Amino acid sequence: MSTASMAEKLQKNKFFHGIAAADLAKLASLAREAQFPTHAKIFEEHGLATDVYVIEKGEILLALPDSDDRMRHIGVVGKGELMGWSPLVGRTRLYHTAIAATPVEGFAFNGKKLMEFCASNPTFGFEFMRRAACVLADRLSATRMQLLEFGGYRLPKYQPESD
């Protein structure tokens, strides 16, 4: 796929809405298409953290290994969402297992090259990392809610802001 057509696809993705066209054109040169059939294991807990993904179509289950090689479902990643954030924060290993729940299409970025691009383009880098931080905050909130429900605590009827 040409860089120009990749930039067009990135621009249509919710995660990249509002990013400057010039930055998307540069980012497109780092992107590659990623496709996974249903039930494909995209990455595994403790595997090397090399790629960052942004999903275009489909759903991915995030899971943790349970006893007897079963998986405990902890979240879903879908269209317009970022997944595989570990390389963005300097982590070399992954924390979850990601399994395609449906056929998945998206974009993959080498984490090291993506971070170099962010560092050399501070305006883009700040915005990209702000969006990644929002993903992390949402995942932390979801995990907190699961822990509270698991522990049998009553949850408030509203979602409080956290610091």
N, C-alpha and C positions, 0 to 999 in steps of 0.2 A: 504494500500500500504506500502511496506517495505521502510525503510529509504534509502536503497541502490537504489531501483528503483526510489524513489522520487528524490534522488541526481542526477540520470541520466537525469530525466526529467528537473530538474532545469538547469543542464549543457547545455541542448539543447536550452534553452530559451535565446533570444537575450539579455535580461536585465542582465543575469548572465554570459555572455561570458567572459572568461579570469579570472574568480574567481577561486582561488586555490581549488583543489579537496577536500582537508581536510576541508576547510571552507564550501564548498557546502554540504559535508556529515553532518556537524554539523547543518547547516541551514535547511537541509532536515528534521531533527528531529522536527523543529518548524513549518514546512509547512503542510498544509492540502489542499486537492483538493477542488476547488470551481467550481460549475457548476450552470449556470443560464439559464433558457429558454428565448426565445424571449419575450420582453416586461416586464420581471421581474424587479422589483425595487430592486437594489442591496443595495443601501443606500439612505437616504433622507437628504436634507439640514437641518441642526440643530440637526440631530441625533447624538447619541454618537459615537465618533471616537474611535473605538477599533481595527479594522482590516486594514491591508495594503494588497493590491492585486497586483499581477503581472499576466498579461494576457497571456494565451497560444494560444487561438483560439477565434475568434469572435470579435465583436465590441460593445462598450459601448458608449452611448451618455451621456455626461455631460450636465446638464441643470439646469436652475434656474426657480423657480415658477414665472409665469407671472400673470396677472389679470385673473380672472375667472377660476382659477385652471388649466390654460394651462402652458406648460413648454416652456421656451426659450432655444433653443439649443445653447450651447457655445463651445462645443468641442467633439472630438471623441477620445476614447482610444482603441488601438488595440493590436495586437500580439506583445509581447515583451515589453510592456509598463507597468509602475507602476501607480497605482491608489489608492486613499485613503490615501494620505500622511500625513494627519493631525496628527496622533499619533507620527510621526517622529519628529515633531517640538513642541511637548508638547501641542498641541491643543486638547481639549476634545470634541469639536463639529465639525461637517462636514460643508463644505461650499457649496457643490453642491448636486444635486440629480443625481444618476447614474442609467441608465436604459439600459438593454440589448437590443441592436438593432438587434442582431442575437443571436443564441445560443452561450453561452460563456463558456469557460473552462479556468481555471487558478489556481493560488496558492493563498492561504490566509495565512497571518501571524498575530498572535496577536501582535499588535503594541508595547505593553509594553515588551513582551518577546523578540521581535526583537531588540528593543533598548538596552535591557540588554545584548544581544548577541553582538551587535555592540560595546558597552562599554567595554566588557570583551575581545574583539578581535579587538584591535585598527587598525590593518592593514586592516582587512575586513571592519570594521566599517567606516573607512575613505573612502574606495572605494565605499561602499554601499551608504553612505551619499553624496558623490560626484555625483554619478549617480542619486540619488534622487534630488539633487540640479539642475542638468541638466533638469530633468523633470519639476521642478518648473519654471526654466528660460524659457523653451519652452512654458509653459502654460501662463506665464506672457506676453511673446512676442505675442502670439496668441490673448490674451485678448486686448493688446494694439492695435493690428491691427484691431480688431473688433470695438474698440472704435473710432479709426480714420476713419474707413469706415462709421460707424454710423453717425459720425459728418460731413461727406462729405469732409474730407480733402483728398488731393491727396497724395498717398503713393509713396515713392521713388521706382525706378526700381530695386534697390538692397536692400538687407537686411543688415543694418548696425549692427555692433557689439554693444552691450550695456555693461555698466559697472555694 
